Each structure stands twice: as structure tokens, then as C-alpha cells.
Amino acid sequence: MMMENGLSMEYGDGYMEQEEEWEREGLLDPAWEKQQKKTFTAWCNSHLRKAGTAIDNIEEDFRNGLKLMLLLEVISGETLPKPDRGKMRFHKIANVNKALDFIASKGVHLVSIGAEEIVDGNLKMTLGMIWTIILRFAIQDISVEEMTAKEGLLLWCQRKTAPYKNVNVQNFHLSFKDGLAFCALIHRHRPDLIDYAKLSKDNPLENLNTAFDVAEKYLDIPRMLDPDDLINTPKPDERAIMTYVSCYYHAFQGAQQVGNVTHVPEPTRQYTYVPNNYNAETAANRICKVLKVNQENERLMEEYERLASDLLEWIRRTMPWLNSRQADNSLAGVQKKLEEYRTYRRKHKPPRVEQKAKLETNFNTLQTKLRLSNRPAYLPTEGKTVSDISNSWKGLELAEKAFEEWLLAETMRLERLEHLAQKFKHKADAHEDWTRGKEEMLQSQDFRQCKLNELKALKKKHEAFESDLAAHQDRVEQIAAIAQELNTLEYHDCVSVNARCQRICDQWDRLGALTQRRRTALDEAERILEKIDILHLEFAKRAAPFNNWLDGTREDLVDMFIVHTMEEIQGLIQAHDQFKATLGEADKEFNLIVNLVREVESIVKQHQIPGGLENPYTTLTAHDMTRKWSDVRQLVPQRDQTLANELRKQQNNEMLRRQFAEKANIVGPWIERQMDAVTAIGMGLQGSLEDQLHRLKEYEQAVYAYKPNIEELEKIHQAVQESMIFENRYTNYTMETLRVGWEQLLTSINRNINEVENQILTRDSKGISQEQLNEFRSSFNHFDKNRTGRLTPEEFKSCLVSLGYSIGKDRQGDMDFQRILAVVDPNNTGYVHFDAFLDFMTRESTDTDTAEQVIDSFRILAADKPYILPDELRRELPPDQAEYCIQRMPPYKGPNGVPGALDYMSFSTALYGETDL
């Protein structure tokens, strides 16, 4: 059960499992919380005072668990485990857990209440826990007329306040808001404490204060509710009121059990206070009251006699009609009687039921009034007692039951007979609708014009009809069985039923015979068409590959071929000869295929089968096969002639290949030998530079003298190309490779001549000795492993180290090497050629001019000025060199300049490529 404070509790013994969900919108209503807090505090104190203590703040005083355990001991009369007196939080939690465990031991399972929340002073959790205790120990055990707990308490309030004016207890909130219900409960048990007749519904505050004051003063029930809160709250808190009302229940029920309060008889609706001193008027009033009671009793007796006589007479008149079993044996007649009976139950009997109930009520009321007024019990006249009436009524009900059962049984019998007739008609109609057109369909010759697939579809349709026919056998048998049952039950129109049944049976026999006859005809037609279909399929299976062979053969025989060798043309001729050897088998296959078509034509003509010559498996025809086979036989000799012509052509090509190969195999090696010799000279290891230059020029003259051999090869190559010869197995040389080798030889000679001349110029201008040149060349060649005439950066670095250069392995060493590499490979090609290497080594080995030296020389001519004048240049330098400097020197832009001053520093730097000039 979900509680208002967001708590949940369950009861192991099923207690209050039917309690409704409290209204969710009030879960956090501050007014309800205030009422609960006040009521629960007063309720707890009403028990704690027995132990000589009390609480002031419900969420604070239960935090350590001590008073909570004491409260449970007082209300249960049992002893809980010894509490922990420590002040630490875990002591408090332990005490609260002991209390919660005790509550749980009473069959209440607290699902959402935690000891930590109680110790933390959570008001909603604390109120939920106290409400659980109240339910368990103050409300659970309330029992009134088999109603328990809340329902029992509500029923007790309703029973006790029923006679009171303006009191109608339906709940524990609005029904108690005006205070009259509280006052009625007190007055019912202690009429001496409240004068209920003076109370008014319009004075709720006065009513509430009266009840609360009297209860506190005389009944020892503390004031747990605030009248202002109840009046000003639209819907008072149900829990608070239930708690307070339960105190009334225990106060009054406890007093009755121990005899403290004298039981007061059930009051009448109006209560009048009777004084102790009597007078004549009072006496007269009492006599009138007694006589009035007697008169009322006599009236009730007379009314009982009259109602009893009338009811018994009605029963006597009704019984013969109910016992009658006469009918006209028609459904309409029985249905009319059934409707009359329903009218009786609907219109005539209900007033008598009310009359009987009123009779019993009046009798019970009369007996009660006689007993309360100390009169003897009423005894009706003979035959009109309550038991007499009850026995007559039971007899009436038994007669009704038997009459109704007879009507229903008769109705069912006649309805079944009518149902059988309708069922026969329905089944006969359905069967005749199904058979309509079936005989014509079975006699049809439609299958004579069908193709095989259409015939198979008709056969499947016929098989489905046969299955349907077999399924309808049961329907025909049902029709016959229904007709037999109608005859047995002597149905009035058996003649027409029997005639219709006979027609259906006769037609059924005809349908069976026609079905078998059509099945035989369909099977025979299927056999013939399947024979034709097999022949068509065999034709398609053989014609398709043979047609493909014919198409492929025709394509091969007219195919344009390109061969380049004798082996290829000889292979084609050999393959063609093998093909011609298979023509005999092909001719047999051709005749077999044509005979299949002729057999189909014969069957179609014999059985007059429309469309039988159409082959559903292929579009090929015997005419197509014949035409293509004739084409193949004509193309074979034509192919023989074409292959013979190509053979002669390839024989001529073979002669050209040999002629080119003989010449190329001489020229190619000669070029290679010359290339090796030039390369050896270029390595710089054979004699002086002048000797190398002389030998290179001799090779140059020899190469030019050998050129006619190249020209002769070009002529042979032209003939080879015109004959479309693309490969030559007799030589590895092609004209292209020979041309490239020839051009490379000329280029190598020219490049080496140029390099040797440059080396001679460098040696003479820089004063490099022959030994130094040989050392540079030897080192370069040593690291040029592939003899490419160039070094990679790593090979160049190793070469420098071998010549005595010290290049560090640290970051500075890498930077120095990168600067050197930028000089020898300015275009960043990734290689260092011998010319660049020689130039670098020459600069490093000789005393060369620098930009700084030239600047110092110009400074001397300019008399230490940072600029120089044109006249000074013309005076100190030759005319052509002076004009060269004047035209190229930029104007001086520094400090202390004069008109016409020139910047010799920038000019000098530009001479060595160190500026953008």
C-alpha cells in the first residue's frame, strides 16, 4: 500500500490489502501535514503519559529512538530489546531499527521507511511511521459485522449515528467537518453528556468545540484536532480524523465491555429530554403515546392480513396456468406461450415480489415494535403465516421453473425440426449452386485446342475439381441424412424434401461418371502432347549447342587473323585441319536434329494438333540449321586458300628477320665496346689529360667512319616495318636500342671531350697538379660504385672524409655539410657530378679571389670611402673595364653620399653570386 508521505507498507497477514490509494494531489498538502502532526503528537502523548513522559516535537523527540521504543512498549504491553543510551548517530539508528523490527514482527513490512530518515528528523517519514503504528495497534483490530480496520471503523460510525438528524457518515473527512458526527457518537453512548437537540448544522465551530471538550473532560480523550483547521480546510486530513475517531471507538467499546456505561436502546429520530417531576399533562401525553403505538400496530396487522390474502389468492389463480402443458404442436404457438410467460415475469410478477417483500418487512417491523413496546408477538390467522406464504411462493417458483423448462424444451424441439428443414434447404441450395454448369464443363472438348502447358493447367484444374467433388460427397450424404431425419420426425413437407433429395443424388451419379470420362480424355491428350514436347525439348537441347557451333564456326572461318611468326600460321593450319576432321560427326548431328522436326510434323499431322509445330523451347528452326550448315560447307575451302597465302607471307618475313639479326648482332657489340672504351677514358685513369683528349678524338673519328653500317641497318629495318614484323627471335637488338646506343656513344664522346678540356682549363688556371687531379678522380671513382659519373649526398660525404675533411656527426656538422652540398648541388637534384666536385676541390685547394678581397681593392681606389665615383674608376681602370663597372654598379644609398656615388660593395658581392644583382 502506497502511503501519502511517499512511504510504502505491506502486511504479511493480508491486513488492509483492500485499502484504497490515498488521493495523490494531497501528498504534500501543508494543511494535512499540520493536522497530522498535531493529531499524531496528541495520540502518542495519550499513551506516553502512562509512562510518565510526553513529546513536544514529533520529528525531533523520536530521533534517538528511545521514546519511540517506549511508545511501542506502552501500546503493545510487550518489552522491546534494551535500547542504546549512547548519543552517537549509530546508537540512534540502532534504536530506531529495533523499533522498526518490532513493528515488522507484527506483520507490517515497512518498504520505504529507513532508520536514517527518522534519525535525520524527516517529518514525512516520521508521520508515515506513526501512522503505521496507529493502523497496527489502534485500527487493525477493529471488527464490526465482519468488516475490519478502516471499513469496520467506518461501519461502526454509520451504525451508531444512523438515527441522528443531519448526520450521514460516508468517509473520514467531509462527513465529520461540521462536528455533528462527533456529537452523535458521544450522545449515542453517553446521552447525559450532550443535549443533541440543541445542536445545529450551521454552527460547526460550536459543535466541534463541544465534542472535543466533552471527550477530553469526561471520556479521557485528548483534544487531537483543531476546530479551525477542520472548518477552514476544504478537505480535512483523513488520517487525523481516523486516529481521533478510533479513540472514541476504544473508549466506548471498552466501557461497554467492562460495564461502565449502560446500553441505551436504539433511539428514534427525535430526542426529547424528560424531566423527573410529572403532571397531568405529562400523564396524558404518555397515554396518548401508548395508544398511538397500539393503533399503529393494529393498522400494520390489518394491512398484513389484507396483503397476505391478496397474494395467496393470486398464487392460487396463477398455478393452473403454470401447470398447463397444452400446445398446438407449432413453433408459433409455443413461442406465443413463451412470450406470455415473459410478459408474466416482466409485468405481473414484479409487483407481487414487491408485495411479498413489503409483507415480510411489515411483519418484521410490527414484531419489532411490539417487542420494543413490551407487547406480545403478533400471530397471523391460519394459513397466512409467513411460513405459509413462503411455502406457497416456493410452490409458485417451482411451477414457474417447470413451466419455463417445458416451454424451452418444446421450443427447442420445434426449432430443431424447423432448423432441420431450413438446413436441408440451405445445403440443397448450396449444392445445386455448386453443381450448376458442372455437367456442361465436364462434357466440354476445350482441351483439344490446348498446348501442353495449358492442358496441364486444365488437368490440374480437373484434379482440383475431383478433390472438390470428393469433398462434396460429405455434403450430399448430409443432405440425405437430414432428409431421413425429417422423415423420421414426420415433417409436414416430406414429399418435396424426398423429391429434391432424389434429384440431387441422381445428378451426383452423373457428375461422377462424366468426371472419370474427362479424366481419361485429358490423360490421352497429355500423353500425345508430352511426346511432342519431348521431341521439341530434344530438338532445343541439340539445336542450341549445334547452332552455337555453327555460328562460332562461321565466325572462325571468316575471322580476320593476324600472325607474326611461322609457328603461328602453322598452328592455324594445323587447327584448321583438325576442324575439317570433325565435319563428319557434325553432319550426323545435323541429320539427327532435322529428323526430330520431321517426327513432330508427322504426329501433328496424324492427330490434327493446332500449333503443334511451334517449339516453346527455342526459336530455332530446321530451316535455320540447314542454311547455316550449307554456309559452313562453302566457307571451308575458302579458309584453306587464305591460310596458304598467309604461310607464304610469313616465310618472307622470316627471311627479313634473319637479315636484320645478322647485321644487328655485329653493330650492337661494336657500339658497346666503343662505349666501354670511352667510359674507361672518362674515368681519368689512363695517362695525362692531353693523352685522354687525344684518344677521345680518335674514337670520335672512328665512330663517324662507322656510320654507314647504321644507315644500312635502317634500310633493313624499314623493310621489316613495312612487313609488319614486331619481334625477332634471332637477336636481342632492336633498331630503337641501336639508335639509342649510337646516340649515347656520340654523347658520351662529346661529354668526355668537354670534361677533359674543362679539367685542363681548371688545372692551368688554378695551378692544380696532375697528381692532385688524379687523386680527386681516384677518390670520386672509388665512391662512384655504379660508374654513373655522379655521387649521392652520402657517397659525396664519404668521399670528402676520405680526402681529409673533418665533418662532425653532431648538429653543427650536419649544418656544415648541408652548406657544402648547396654549393656542389645548387639545383637540389640529389646528385654531385664530377665537374662540380672538381670545382669545389679546386677552390678548396688553391688561393682564389674572394668578394672581401675585391671590396678591399675597391676601397683602396676610393680612398677608404664607402662609395666610389665614376671618374675614379676611369682614372684607375682600363676604359672597357671602367665602363663595365659604371654600368653595373648600383647607386650608393648610404650616409654621406654625393651625387653620382656608386656602391662598390654590393657590386663586389654580386660578382661572387652573394646578392640578387
N, C-alpha and C positions, 0 to 999 in steps of 0.2 A: 504494500500500500504506500503510495507516494504522499508524504505529509506536506502541509502548507509551507513549512520553513525550509523546503528543499531537502527534507530528511525522508528516509525510507525505512519502514519497519515491516517485518513479516512475523507471522505467528506459527510456530511449529505445530500447534494443535488445531490449526484452521480457524482460530479466533478472528472474527470480524473480517473474513475474507470477502464478504459481500459489501463492505462499506464503500460508498461512492467516492469518486475523486472529488476532493475539495475544489472550489472554484479557483482557477489558476490566476485570474486577474487580481485576486486579493492576496497573493503570496507575500507581497512586500508592503501591504497597506499599513501605514504608520498607526492609524486608529486601532486596527485589530491588534497590532503589536503592543500598543499601550494597554488595551483591555486585557490581553493575555498576561502581560507582565504583572498587572495588579491582581488579577484573579488567582494566578498560579502562586504568587507570593503569599496571599492570604490563605490559600488552601494548604500550602506547605507549613505555614505557621500554625494552622489549626491542629496539625499533627505534632510539630516540633515542640509546641508548648507543653505537651505531655512529658517531654524530656527536659523541660525547664530551659528551653532556648528558643531562638527565633532568627529569622534572616531579615535584613533590611534591603539588600540589593541582590536580586536573584542571580544576575550574571557574575557578580563578584563573590558572594558568600559561598557558592558551590565550587569555586575554582580549585581549592585544596582537597576537595572530595570528602572532607571529614563530616560536614553537616549532611552531605548527600547520603553517605553511608548510614548516618544516624536516622535520617528520614526513612530510609528503606527498612531499617530495623523496627521503627515505631509502627509503620503501616502494615508490615508483614508479620510482626511478632516473632521474627527469627533473628538469629545472631549472625552477622556478617564476619568475614575474616578480620583479624586485628589490623587497624589502619596504621599507615606510616606517619609518624608525627614530625618528620623532618620537613624543612621549609624549602628544600631544593625542588626544582621543577620535576625531576623524575619521581620524587616522592608523591607529588600531587597527581602526576599521571598514573602512578601505580594505584592510588586510592580510587581515582575515577574509573580506572579499568576494573577494579574489584566491584564497584557499584554496577557497571555495565554488564559484567559477567553474571552478577546476581540477577539482574533483570532478564538477561538471556536465559538463565536457568529456569525462569518462569514461563518459558515458551515463547518469548518475544525476541526476535532477531533484529538487532539494530544494524541496518545495512550501511547507512551513510553517516552515523554519528561516531566521531573519533574522540578519544580522551584528550588529545592535544587541543582540539577546538574548545572543549569545555574548560580546560585549564587556561586557555588564552582568553576566556571571557566572551566567546562568540555567543551573542544574545539569541540569535535564531536557533543555533544548535542547542543551547541550554533550554529554551522554551520547548523545542521539539522533544528533548529528553524528558522534561517534566510532564509533558502531555502524554508521552508513552507510559510513564508511571501512573498517571491518573487513569488512563484507559485500562491498564492492567489491574490496578488494585481498587479502583472506585467504580468502574463501569462494567468491566468484563463479566463479573459475576451476577449482574442484574438479570433477572429472568421473570418475564411476565407472559403467561399464556403461550409458552414455547418460543417466545421471542426473547433474544438475549442482547446484552450490551446496549448499543445506541438504540436499536429498534425496540428493545424491551423497555428502556427508559422512556422513549417517546410514547409507547403504548400505555405505560403506567400514567404518564401525564394526561393522555387523552381520556383514559378511563376515569381518572379522579376528577377531571374538570368538565366532563361531558354535560352534567346538569346545569352548569353555570352559564348565565346570560353573558353575551359579548366575549365569550372565551372559546377559541377554536384552535387548539394546538396542532399544528401541522409540521413544525420544524423547531429548531433551537436558535432562531434568530428573530425574525419578524413577529412570530407568534407570542413572544414574551416582551415585546418592546413597550407596550402600554402598561405593564405591571399587573394587569388583572389575572393573568395566569398564575403568577406567584401568589397573589392573594387568595385565589381559588384553592390552590394546593394547601395553604395554611388553614383556610376555613373548613375544607373538607375533613381535615384531621383534628383541628382544634377550633371549632366554631366559636368558642368562648374568647378567642384572641382577636378576631376581626369581625366587624359588622359589615358583611359583604354588600348588603342592600344599599348602604350609603356610598359605595364606590361608583365612580363614573369613568367611562372610557375616555372622556375629554380631559381628564386630569392625570396624565401618565406620570408626571413627576411626583405627585402626591401618592399615587398608587405604589410606585416603586419604593419611595421612602418608607411608606407604611409597612410593606412586606419586609424590607431589609431590616428595619428597626425591630419589628416583632420577632423575626427569625433570630436576630442577634441576641435580643433580650431574653426570649422565652425558650428558644429551641437550640441555643448554643451554636448557632451557625454564624460565623463571622461575616461581616459585610465584605463581599468579594467583588462586587460590581459597583460602578459609579452611575447613578441615575442620569446625570447629564450626558455621560458618554453614550449610554444606550439610546437616549432620545435624539441626540444630535448626529449619531452615526446612521447613514442610510440603511446599512445592513450590519447589525451588531455581530461581534465575533461569536461564532458557533461554539468554539471550544470553551470560551469563558463561561457561556451560559450553561453548557452541558456540565462543566465542572461544578458550578453553583447548584444546579438542579439536582445533581447526584447527591449533594449533601442533604437536600430535602428528602430524597428517597431513603437514604440510610437513616436519617433522623426519625422519620415516621414509621418505616418498616421495622426499625429496631425497637421503637416504643411499643408497637403492636405486639411484637414477639415476646417482650418482657412484661406486657400488661400495663404499661404506664399510661396508655390512652385508651379510653373506652370507645369501642367501634360504634360509629354513627351510621344508621341506615341510609340507604340511597336517598338523597334529598329530592324534593320536587324542584321545579324550575324557579319558583319564587320562595325566598326565605323570609320568615316573619318572626320577630323576637316576641316571645310570650312572657309576660311578667308573672310574678309569683302570686299576687293578690287577684282573686276572681270576683266578678259581679254578675248580675242577672243578664246583662247584655252579652257578657262573655259566655255564659252558660248556654244562652240561646244560639249563639253562633256555633258553639260546639255541636249542639243537637242538629242544627241545620246541616252542618258539615257531615255528620254521620248519616243523616237521611239522604243527603245528596249522593253519598257513596253507595248506599243501598239502591237508590233509584238507578244510578248508572250501572250497577251490577245486574239489576233485573233487565234493564234495556239490552245489555250485552247477551244475557241468557235468551231473551226472546229472539234477538237477531240471529243467534247461533241456531236455534230451533228452526227458524224460517229458512236460513241458508242451507242447513243440513237436509231439510225435507225437499227443497227445490233441487239440490244437487243429486240426491238419491233417486228422485223421480226422473230426472234427465238421464241418469245412468240406466235406469230400467227401460226407458223408451229406446235408448241407443243400442242396447245389447242385441236385439233381434236382427237389426240391420247389419251389425258387425258379424253375426254368426251365419248370415245367408251366404250360400255358395252357388246360387243360380246365375247362369250366363247363357248368352245366345251362341256360344262357341265361335264368336267372331272377334277379331283383334279390335275392331272399332268399339264393340260392346264392352269388352274388358277395359279398354282404355278410358271409356266413359265412366265406368265404375271407379277406376283408379283416380280419375280427376275428381269425382265426387268425394272420394276418401281424402284426397289432398285438400279439397275445399273444407271438409270437416276438420282436418287438422289445423288448417290455416285460419279459419274463421269461427268455427263453432266450439272447438275445444279450448283455445286460449282463454276465453272469458271464464270457462269452468275451472281451468287451472288456477286462475286468479281467485275465483270464488273459493276453491278449496284452500288456497294459501291464506286467504282472508279469514276463512272459517277457523283454521288452525291458529292463526295469530290472535283472533278474538278470544278463542278458547284459552290460550296461554295467558293473554293479558287479563282475562276475567279471573282465572285461577290465581294469578299473582296478586291482583288487587284484593281478592278475598283473603288470601293468606296475610297480606300486609295489614288488612283491616280486622284481622282476627276473626274472620267469618269462616264457616265450614266450606269445603270444596264443592263445586258445582258438579252434579251428576245428570247428564242429558237423559232424555226419555229413551225407552228401549228401542234398539235398532238405529239410534242416531249418535252413538258414542263416536269418539274419534277413531277407535279401532274398527267400528262398523263401517264408517265412511272410508277408512284406509283399505279395508278388505274389498269393498265394492269398487273402489278406484283401481285396486290391483287387478280385479277381475276384468274391469274395463280395459286396462292396459294389455292384459293377456289376450283379450278378444281382438283388440286393435292389432297386436303383433301377428296373431294368426291370420286375421283378415288381410293384412298387408302382405304377409308371406304368400297367401293364396293368390292374391291379385298379381303379385310379381311373378310367381311361378306360372300362372296362366298366361300372363303377358309374354313371358319368355318362351313358353311353348308355342303360342300362336305367332310370335315374332320369328321364331326359328322356322316354322313352316313357311311363313311369308318370305323369310330370308332365303330359304332354300329355293323357292320359286324364282326370286329375283337373282339369286346366284346362278341358277340354271340359265336364266335368260341372259345374264351378263356374260357367262362363259360361252354360251352358244353364239351370242352376237360377236364376241371377240374371235371365236374360232372361225366363224363364217367370214368375218372381215379378213382374217389371215389367209383363208383359202381362196378368196376372191382373185381370179386371174391366174391361179396356180396351174390349173389344168391346161390352159392355153399356153402358158410358159413352158410346161413340160413337153408339149406336143410341137413346139417351135423347132424349125430346122436352121436357126440362126447360126449355128456353129459351122455350117457348110461353107460359109464365106469368110471364115476367120483365119488369121495367121496363127502360128504355133503359140506365141505368147498370149494372143487374145483367147485362143482355145484353152490354154492352161488357166487363164483367168476365169473363163466360163466354167471350167471343171472345178476350180476352187469354189466358185460361187455355187455350183451344184452340190459340192461336198458340204458347204455351209448350209444349203437348203436341206440336205439329207439329215444333218445334225439337228437343224431346226425342226424337221419333220419328226425325228425321233423324240425330241423334247416335247412336241405337241401330243405325242402318244398319251402322256400322262393327263393332258387336258381332256382329251377325248374320253379317257377312262373315267375322269372326274365327272364329266357331263353324264355319262351313262350311269354312274353311281348315284348322282343326285336325282336323276330321273327315277331310278329304282327306289330311292328313299321316299320320293314324293308319292310314288305308287303305294308304298307300304303305309304311309301316313294318310292315304286316301285324299290326296289333294284334289280339289274340285275340278281342275282342268287337266287331268292326267292325259286325256286323249291327245290334245295338241302337244303336250310335252313329249309323249311317246312318238308321235309322228315326226316331230323335229329331230328327236334323237336318232331315229332310223335314217333320216336323210343325211345326217352328219356322218353316221357310221358307213353308209354306202359310199359317200364321196371319199371318205378316208381310205377305203379299199382301192378305189380308182387311182387316187394320188400315189399309193404305194406301187401299183403296177406301172404307172407312167414314169415314176422316178427311176425304177430299175431299167426300163426300156431306154430312157435318155442316157443313163449312165453307160450302158453298153455301146450306144452310138458315139458318145463322147470318147470312150476309150479307143474305139476303132479309128476315129478321125485323128486322135492324138498319136496313135501308132504310125499312121501314114505321114503326118506332118513331122514327127520326130525323125523318121527315116530321111525325109527331105532335109531336115535341119542338120542331121549328122553329115549328110553329103555337102551341104553348104558350109558347115563348120570345117570339114576336112579340106574343102577347096580353099577356104580362107587361110587355114593353117599352112597349107602348102604354097598357095599363091603368093602370100605376103613375102616369105623369105625368097621365093624364086623371082618375084618381081623386083625385090631389092637387089638380088644378084644380077638380074638383067639390067637394072638401072645403073648399078655400080660398074658392071662390065662395059656397058655402052660408054659410060663416062671415062673408064680407064682406056678403052680403045681409041677414044678421040682426044684423050688428055694430052695437052702440050707438056712435054718433058724437057728438062734442061740437065745435061750431064757434062761433066768436065774431065772425066777420065775414061780410059778404055775399060777399066773394071766396071764402071757404072753402066756403060752401054751393053757390055757383055752380060751384066746381071739382068738388065731389062730384057734382053733377047732370051736368056735362059728362062725367066719368069713367064715370058710370052709363050714359049714352047710348052712349059708345064700347064699353062692355061688351056692351050689347044688340046692337050691330052685329056682334059675334063669335059670336053664338049659332048662326048658320047653319053656320059651319065646325065648331063643336063638335058639332052634330047629325050632320054627316058622319062625324066621328071616332068618335062613339058607334056608328053603324051599322056601321062597319068593324070595330070591336072585337067587336061581337056576331056578325058573320058569321064571324070567326075561330073562335069557340066552336062555331058550327054546323057548320063544316067538320070540326073534330075529332070531333064527335059522329057525323058521317057515316062517317068512316074507322073509328072504334072499332066502330061497329055492323056495318060490312061485314066486318071481319077478326076480330070477336069477341075484342077485346083486353081482358083483365081489367085494371081500374084505369086504363084509358087516358084517362078523363075527368079524372083528378086531375092538376092542374098543379103540377109540382115547383118552379116558379119564383116562384109567388105564391099568396097565399091569397085573392086577389080572384076574384069570380065575375061572370058576366054578369048575374045577378040583382042583385048589389050595384050594378053600373053603372046598370042600368035604374031601380032605386029612387032612387038619388041624382040621376040626370038628371031624373026626374019632380019631385023636390023643388025643384031649381033653377028649373024652368019655372014652378012655382007661386009661388016667392019673388020673382020679378022684378017683377010688378005691385004686390006689397005694398011693395017698396022704392021704387017710383015715388011712392006716396002719402006715405010717411014723409019723403022729400026735399022734397015740395011743402009739407008742414006746417012743416018747418024753415025754408024760404025765407020764409014769411010772418012767422015769429018774428024772423028776422034783419032784416027790413025795419022792424019795430017798434023793435028795438034801435038801428038806425041813426038813427032819429028822436030817441031819448033821448040819444045821443052828441052830436048837433048842439046840442040844447037845453042840455046841461051845458057844452059848449065855449063857446057864446056868452056865458054868464054868467061862466064862469071866466076868460075872456080879458079881462074888464073888471075883475073883483075882484083878480086876481093883480097886474096892473101898478099898480093903486091902492095895494095894500099895499107894493109895492116902493118907490113914490115916497115914501110916508109914512116908510118905514124909512130911506131915504137922507136925508130932511129931518131926522129925529130924530138920526141919526148925525152930521150936519153940526153941529147944535146942540151935541151931546155933545163935539165936538172943542174947544169953548170959544173959538171964534174970531169969534163974532158977538155983539157988544155986551157989556154988563155981565152979571154973574151973575144979577141980578134980571130983566134982559131975557130971558135964556136960560130962566129958570124960568117966566116968563110965557108965552113961546111954547110951551114943552113942555106946559103945562097946556091951552093952546088945542088943541094936537094931540091931547091925551088926550080932550078933549070931542068932537073931530071923529071920532075912532076909534070911540067908543062910539055915536055917532049913525049910523055906517056898518054897525053890526052886523046889521040886518035883511037886508042883501044876503048875508051869510054864512049866515044861517038859511035863506034861500031856496035857496041852493046845496046845503045839507044835505038839503033835501027832494028836490031833483032827484037828488042822489047816492044817496039811499035807494032811489028807483025804479030807478036803474042797477044797484045791487047786487042787488036782488030779481030783476032780469032776467039776472043772472049775466054782466054786462059787465065785462071785466077790462082793456080797453085802449081808448083813444080817440085816433085819429089826428088829430082836429081841434084838439087842444090839448095843450100840454106840461104843463099844470097838472093835478094830481090833488087830490082833496079832502084828502088827507093833507098834501100840500105847502102847500095853502092854510091848513089848520088850523095847521100849524107856523108859517107866516109870520105869521098873525094873532096867535098866542101870543107869538112873538118880538117883534112890534111892540109889544104891550102891555107885555111885559117890558122892552124897551128904553126905552120912555117912562118907566116907573116907576123903572128903574135910573138913568136920566139925571136925573130929578127929584130922586132921593135924593142923587146925587152932587153936583148943583148946590147943594142945600140944605146938604150937609156942607161944601162949599167955602165957602159964605157963612159958616157957623158957624166954620170954621177961620180965615177972613180976619178976622172980627170979634173972635175970642178971642185970636188971636196977633198981630194988628196987621199982617197982610200986606197990602200994597197991591195994587190991581188990576193994576198994571204987573208986579209980581212974579208974580202968578198967571198972567198972560198969558205971561210969559217961561217959567215952568215948563211950562205947557200947550204952548207952541210947541216947546220942546225935546223934550218927551215925544212930541208928534205927529210931529216930524221923524224920530225913530228908530223910530216905530211904522209901518213901511213898509206893512204889510198892514192897517192900521187895525183892529186886533183889540182895542185898548184895553189891551194888555199888552206888556211888553218881555222879551226873553230876557236872561240874565245878560250876554252880550257887548254887546247893544244898550244895556242899563242902564249898563254900564261906559262905553261911548262917550258916552252922554248926560251922565254925571257929568263926564267930561273936557271936554265942550262947555260946561258951566256953570262951569268954572274949577277943578274938583277936580284935585288932583295925585295920581295913583295910579301908583306906581313899577312898573317891569317886572321888578324883582328879586323874590326870595322874600318879603321883607318887604311889598312892595307887594301881592303876591298874598294874603298873610295879612290885610292891612288890608281889601282888597276883600271877602274871604270873611266878615269880621266885619260889614261893612255889608250884605252880601247876607243874612246871618242875621237882620238887623233887618227888612228890607223883604220877605223871603220866609221867615217863621218856620216855615212848614209844608213847606218844601223842595219846592214844586210845580214849580220850574224857570221861573217867570214872576214879573214885578213889575208889579202893577196900578197905575193912576194914583193911586188913593186912598193906597196905601202910599208911592208915590213922593212925593206931595204932603205927606204927614205927615212923611216923612224930611226933605224940603227945608225944611218949615216949622220943624222942630226945629233944623235947621242954621242957619236964617236969623234966628231970634228968640232972645231971652233967656228960657229956660224954666227952671222949677224942676228941681232935681236931688235925689237921695237925700242927698247930702252937705249940701246947703243945709238940708233938713228936719231932719237929725240935729243940725246946729249950732243950729237953732232950739230943738229939744227940750232940748239941753244947757244953753241959757240958762235955760229954765224949770226945769231940775233943779239949778240952781246948780252946774254943772260936774260933777255926779255921773254915773257911767256908767249909772245907772238913774234912774227917776222913780217917785214914789209916786202912788197914786190921788187922794189929797187935793190934791196939787199940780196934777194935771190938772183937777180940778173947780174949783180956785181960778182957774186961768189961762184955761180954755177955756169956750166956751158949753156948757150942760148936755148937749145932744144929742151934740155932738162929743166932749165929755169921756167920756161913757158909751161912745161908739163906740170910742175908743182903749182904754179899760179892758177892754172885752170882747175886743179883738183882739190886744192886746199880750201876748207870751209872758212868763212869769215870768223874772226876771233870775237867771242861774246863775253869774255871775262872782264874783270875790273881793269881800269887804267888803259883801256884800249884806245887806239887812234884810228881815224878813217883809213880804210884800206888794209888794216891789220889782218893777217891770216893765221889760222890755228894750226901750227905745225905739229902739235901733239896728237890731235885727232887724226891728222893725215898719216903720221908715222905709225900709229896703232892700226889704221886701216890697211897699211901696206902688208901687215902680217895677219890680216884677217881677224883682228880682235875687236872690230866695231862693225857697224852696219854700212860704213862708207864703201 
